Amino acid sequence: MTQGVGFDDLNSVKTSYGKLFIVSTPIGNLSDITFRAVETLKNVDIIACEDTRNTKILCEKYDILTPLISYHKFSESQKTTVLMDRLKAGESAALVSDAGTPLISDPGVKLVEEARLAGIDVVPVVGASAILALLASIPRGDEGFKFIGFLPRIAKQIENLLKSNRMENLIFYESPNRLLETLSIISNMQNGRKMAIGRELTKKFEEIKVDTVENLLEYYKTNVLKGEIACMLYALEENNEDETFILEKIEILRGLKLSDKDIAGVINSLYGLHKNKIKEILLNKKVTS
C-alpha cells in the first residue's frame, strides 16, 4: 500500500481495483470537516453512510453530489458485498459514519477486513473524534487511557468491567437515557471517584464537566440531558483504593481460612494493592471473621 496516498492518486494511476476511503466527518459542528474530506467525498463514486438523511445534510452544505448508499449494522453484511463488487470493478468508495471517525463504535469493520483481504487499499481521511475532543479539554495526570466503546447494559457487567479496569483512565460513550443509571452504579461501587463528562461536543450547547461521580449525579438529575455523551472515569489514585473491591477479596480469602498476613500478601500480589491499605481495613474490622 502506498504511504500517504491522497485523492490525486486515484486519477493518476489506474489499477484494477478502486480504493476505499475511511472519511471522518464532524461530530456536531459542520465547519469541522477537513478540506481533504470534502475533496474525497466529491470525487469518489459512492459514499456509504449510516443514515443517508444525516449525510445528505453535510453533502448539501458542501455541494457534494456523490450518490449515497446506506451502510449500518443491520445491513452491513449485504452492503459489504455490494461495495466490494464495485471496488473490485475499479470504482472508489468512501465510508462515513453519522458523526466522527468510522469504525470507532460504528459499522465498517467487516468492509475494511474484506477490502484488505482482497488487496484493496484502505485510506484513512482523518478528522473529528468525540474521544479526542473530550481528552483535549480535561485535566489528566498522565497520557494513558483505555477506550471501551459503549458500556454493557447489565449492571453486573458494568461492575465487573469497572473492577477489572480500576487503575485505568476509562473512556466510554453513554446515551442520555442511561447516564443517570450508570452514574448511580459507579457511585455505589466507588464512592468519590472522579469523572469527566462531555455533552454536545462542538455544538452550540457544548458542556464539559469534571467532578466526583456523586456531584455529577446530582447535577444531571436537575439538568437537561440531550445529545451524544463522551465520558472519562478517572483511574483510582494509589491512596484511594476501592474499599468495596478489597472487602470482596478479603471475604473470599477468609473463607479459605487464610491468616490476615497471608490475605494481605495474596491481594497485594494479584492486584497490586498496597499492603498497608489492606491491613488498615483488617485492623479496623471492616470485614467480620
C-alpha positions, 0 to 999 in steps of 0.5 A: 500500500502506498504511504500517504496516498491522497485523492490525486492518486486515484486519477493518476494511476489506474489499477484494477481495483478502486480504493476505499476511503475511511472519511471522518466527518464532524461530530456536531459542528459542520465547519469541522470537516477537513478540506481533504474530506470534502475533496474525497467525498466529491470525487469518489463514486459512492459514499456509504453512510449510516443514515443517508438523511444525516449525510445528505445534510453535510453533502448539501452544505458542501455541494457534494453530489456523490450518490449515497448508499446506506451502510449500518449494522443491520445491513452491513453484511449485504452492503459489504458485498455490494461495495466490494463488487464495485471496488473490485470493478475499479470504482472508489468508495468512501465510508462515513459514519453519522458523526466522527471517525468510522469504525470507532463504535460504528459499522465498517469493520467487516468492509475494511477486513474484506477490502484488505483481504482482497488487496484493496487499499484502505485510506484513512481521511482523518478528522473529528473524534468525540474521544479526542475532543473530550481528552483535549479539554480535561485535566489528566495526570498522565497520557494513558487511557483505555477506550471501551466503546459503549458500556454493557447494559447489565449492571453486573457487567458494568461492575465487573468491567469497572473492577477489572479496569480500576487503575485505568483512565476509562473512556466510554460513550453513554446515551442520555437515557442511561447516564443517570443509571450508570452514574448511580452504579459507579457511585455505589461501587466507588464512592468519590471517584472522579469523572469527566463528562462531555455533552454536545461536543462542538455544538452550540450547547457544548458542556464539559464537566469534571467532578466526583461521580456523586456531584455529577449525579446530582447535577444531571438529575436537575439538568437537561440531558440531550445529545451524544455523551463522551465520558472519562472515569478517572483511574483510582489514585494509589491512596484511594483504593476501592474499599468495596473491591478489597472487602470482596477479596478479603471475604473470599480469602477468609473463607479459605481460612487464610491468616490476615498476613497471608490475605494481605500478601495474596491481594497485594500480589494479584492486584497490586494493592498496597499492603498497608491499605489492606491491613488498615481495613483488617485492623479496623474490622471492616470485614467480620471473621 
